[in-house]
Amino acid sequence: MFVFLCFCVFQYLQKLFSDAPGLDAFGEQLFEYNEVVQIPLQPLMDNLQNATYDVFEKDRMKYYFVESVERDSCILPSRSNVFSSLSLSFAARIVITLVGAGRGPLIVCSLNAAKRTRREIVVYAIEKNPNAIQTLRAMHKQLQWGERVHIVEADMRLYQPEYYSDVILSELLGSFADNELSPECLIGAQRFLLAGGLFVPHNSTSLMACCMSTKIYENVIRKVSPLLVSKPLEATYVVKIHAAALLSDVQPVFTFHHPDQRNGDFRCFKQVILHVQMDGIVHGFSGYFESDLSDHVKLSIAPESHSMNLVSWFPLFIPIDTPFYVHKGERVVVNLWRRTDKKRVWYEWAVVSPIQTQIHNVNGRGQWIGL
């Protein structure tokens, strides 16, 4: 009887899974990333490969949000007060500057927004990656963008514009908000934004929570190559967190606004207090971001406010060298520093309570981000 019952259950489950809708190719590809620890990208120091762009460009929801913001910006009257080298007819158009234009989706979003709002725009696409520049120039010719789009090969921090912009748009957000150095990059771009112009994103905030995951912790210890990371437990990782539990609430860490008035000093310190909501072992912290693209459009990868179908960003995992037990109702206190020198940016972190750990990644000895 027991064998027959098991056979019936097996048949039912087999039919249930055979009737379920299958994952598309992109969904299957993302599923394979569960608990895989990856070194965060450094798009400022390194040029992204085409394979990386291929993955990012499949996130239709991200570009839907971007186009929504641009449609709103196109409804506003142009505030262009361009330099005398430009004609009056040019000044009547909305000037949109894309800082970090990638391989073209942001340009397409801009042109679509202009078409739907029946506004004349001029797009300046600034990109430093020579591989992406080749793609942009080919698209410009093939799609006959003409004078509506200008492709500029330059570093946004060094570029000397001949115009002011009504809108500056960047997608230089990392899993932990500023870990791809958006503050350091965008402060250079904000100098050619018109007074009263629109900067996208308006702001970004990093967030963190206590994370329990034996699988991720073991992957950090056993699978991270010492050739890539000399001290695996003193580095952060991008991880599609699946086999894990968040043991605490999610709390904000650092917030940056654009335009920013810090005069280039983006060093920060925050003591974060996390309230434990279930018993478990803290193996590290999961990091997220929230960003207001505009007054009406928000992006988030935080668990409780995650933007629908947004897949471009996986959370950040911040390990600790000494996992520890916590109980519901306790508090975990963490100190987090964002430090910089002339060539690098890095994070340092330490648990203060209920145990005290060492300060991880002192002076960027385990990981740093190149300027």
N, C-alpha and C positions, 0 to 999 in steps of 0.2 A: 504493500500500500504506500509506504514511504517513497519507494523508488518511483512508483507511478505518479505520485504527487509532485516529486522533483521534476519528472519529465514534463508534466503539464505546466509547471512554473517556467521551465526552460523554454517551452514552446511559446508561452505568452510573452516572455521577455524578448524572445527572438523576433516575434511579430511586432512588438512595441517599437523596438529599435529600427526595424526595417521600414516601418511606416513613418518614422520621424524624419523631418526635413534634414537633408544633409548639409554640412558646412560647405560654403563656397571655397574656392581655392585660397582666397585671402584669409578666411576664417581658419582654415586648416593650418595655414602657415603660422598664424598667431598662436594657435593652440600648442604648437611645437615649442613655443618660447616659455611655457609655464615653468617657473622656478629656475630658468637658465640665467645665470649671472653674466652680465655684460659690462664691459668698461664703458662709462659714459662717453658720448661723442664730444669732440672738441672742434666744432666747425669754425672757430676763430683761428686756431693754430693750424688745423689740418683742413684739406679740401675733401669734402664728402665725395664718396664714390657713387657711380650711377646706380648701383644696386640699392644703396641707402635711399637715394631719391625715389627709386621705384616703389619702395615700401611706403614712404611718407605720402607720396602723391595718390595713393589708393584710399586715403582717408577723406572721403567725400564730405563728411560732416564738418571737418575743420574748415574747408573752403566754403561751405555753406554759411558758417558763422562769419567768416571774413567778408564774403560778398554782402551779407546782411548789413554789416557795418558800413561798407562802402556805398551801398544804396542810400543809407541815411546821410552819409557825407555829401553825396551828390545832390541831395535835395537842398542843402544849404547854399546860400549865395556865395560866389567866389569872392575871396578876400585877397586875391593875388595882387601884390604890390611888387612886381618883379623888377629886376634891374633894367636900366635903360637899354641894354643890348637886345632886349626882347621887344617884339612889336606889341601894339595895343590890342590887336586881334588875339594874340597869344594870351595876353593878360586877362581877357574875358573868360578864359577857360579855367576849369578847376585843375590845379597842378597836384598830382599824386606822385609821391616818391616812395618807391619800394626799396628798403634797405635790407639786402640779403634776398634778392629776387628769386634765387633757386633756378629751376628749369622752366618756369613759365606759368604755373597755375595761378600765382598771384596776379600776373598781368591779365590773364583770362578773366579772373574775378573782377578786376577793375573795369575792363571793357564791357563785361556783362552788366555790371551795375550802372555804367553810363548809358548803355543802350536801354535798359529798363526804365531809367529815370529821364531819358531824352536830354542828357546833359553832354556838353562838349568837355572832354578831358585831355590832358597831356600826361602820360605816364613816363617817369624816369625810373628805369630798373637798374639798380646798382648791385653788382655782384662781383666778388673777388675771385671766385673759383673759375679757372680757365676752362675746365670741362663743361661747366654749366653755361658759361658764356658762349661756347660754340653752339650749344643747343638753342640758346636764346636767339642768336643771330640767324640760325637756320629757320626757326619758327617765324621770326620777323619777316624774312623773305617769303616763306611759304604761305603765311597767312595774310600777307600784304598789310601789315600794321601801319606802314608809312610813317607820317609825322606824328601820329598819335602816340607812338611808343619810341623811346630813346633807350638803347642798350648802353650801359656805362660799365666798363670794367675797372673797378676801383675798390679799395677798402673804404667802407663808410666812415671810418674815423679820420681818414686823410683826404677824402674827396673834397674838392673845392667847387662848390656849385656856382652856376651863373643865374640862379633864380631862388626865390623863396617858394615854399610849398604850402598849399592849403591842407594837405593830408600827408603824413608820414606813416608808413605801415611796415611793421616787422613781425616775423614769426619766430624770432630768436628767443623762444622760451624753452627751458629745459624741464626735466621731470621735477626738479626742486626749484622751479621758477628761474632763479638767477644763476644756475650752475653752468649755463653756456655763455655767461658773461654779458648778458643783455645790458646791465647798468653801464659797464665800461664802454660798450659799443654804442649804445643809443645816445649817450651824452654827447658824442661827437656828431651825431646826425641831427640833434635837436637845434643846432645853431642855424639851420636853414628852414626852420618852421616859422611860418608867419605868426605874429601875435594873434592869439585867438584861434590859431589853427588846431587841427585835430591830430593827436598822436595816438596811434594804435599799436600796442595796447596802452590804455591809460595807466595801468599799474599791474604788478604781479606780487603775489604773496606765497612764500613757501610754508608748508605745514608738515607736521610730523605726529606719529603715534607709536606706542609700544607695539612691537611685532614679535609674535612667536612662530617660528618656522624652523624645525630641525632640518628640513630638506634644504632650504636656502642656506642655512648656516654651514651645513656640511659641504654644499657646493662651493661656498667661498673658501673653505679650508682646503678641500681636496682637488678642486678643478681649476682654480685660478692659477695660471702659470706664473711662476716666480720671475720669468723673463719680462712679464708685463707689469706685475705688481710685486714689489719686493716685500711688502708687509700687507698681506691680504686683509687682515682684520683692521687695518688703518686706511682703508680706501672705501669709497662708495661705489654702488653698482646699480645699474638699471635692471629691473627684474619685473617680469609679468607675474605678480604675486597671485598664487592660486591656492596651494596647500599651505595655508597660514591662517593665523587668527590675530586680529587686532585686539589687544588686551586693554586699551585705554581709549579715551576720547581723542579727537584730532585737534591739535592746537596750532595757531599761527606762529611763525618764526620771524622771517625778515620780509619787509614790504618795501618795494621800490616804486616810485611814481615817475611817469614820463609826461611832459618834460620834468627833469629832476634838477634840484637846486643845490646839490651837495658839492659842487665844484670838483668833482672827480674823486672824492674820498668815499669809497664804498666799503670800508671796514665796518663790521658790525659785531655786536655781542647780544645774546639773548639767553636768559635763564627761562627755560620752558618747564611748566608744571603740568604733568599729565596725570589724569585721574583714572585709576585702574577700575575697570568695569567687570573683569572676570579673572579668576585664578589662572595662573600659567607661568611659563618661563619666558623671560624677555631675552631674546637672542640679538636684538638690535632694534632699529627704528625704521619705519616705513615713511618715506617722504613724498609729498605731493605738491601741487601748485593750484592756485586759483588766480584768474586774471580777468579784470574788466577790460574787454576790448573797447567798449564805449559805455555810455550811460545806460544802454539798454541790452547789451550783449555780453555774456559772461562765459568764460571757458573754465572748466574745472576737471581735475582727475581725482579729487578727494572722494572717498567712498560715499558720503552722504549727499554730495552735490554733483556727482560725476555727470558731465555733459553727455547727452544721449548719443550712443554709437561713436563716440570719439575714441580713436585707437592709435593716434600718432605717438602718444606718450605712455610709457610704462612707469610705475612708481620707482622711486629711488630706495635702495636698502642701505642703511647705515649700520654696520655691525659693531659689536663691542667685544672686547677680548675676554670678558667674564660674564657669561649669561647668569641670570639670577631669578629666583622665584619671587612672585608677587601675588597678593591676595586682593580680592575685590574690596574697594574702599580705601586702599592705600594710595599714596602719591609717589610718582617717580619724577625726580627733579633732574634736569639735564642742562648743562651749560654748552652752548654752541657759539663758536666764533667764526666769522668770515674774515680772513686775513689776506693781505696783499703785499706785494713788493713791486718793483718796477717791471718785472717780467712774468709774474705768476699771481694766481689767486688760489687759495685753498681753504678748506674747512678744518676746524679742530673741534672735538667734542669729548665730553666726559660726563659720566653719571655722578651726581652728587648725593642722591638719596633714592632708595633706602640703603644702597651700598655706595662705596666710592671707588671708581675706576681710575686708571691713569688717563691723562689727556691723550686722546688718539690723534695721530697724524701731526705731531708737533713740527712746525716749520715745513709742512708739506712733505715729510719724509716718506710717507706712503703713497701720496697722490697729490697732484697739483694740476691746475688748469692754466695753459699758456696764454699770455696776452699777445 
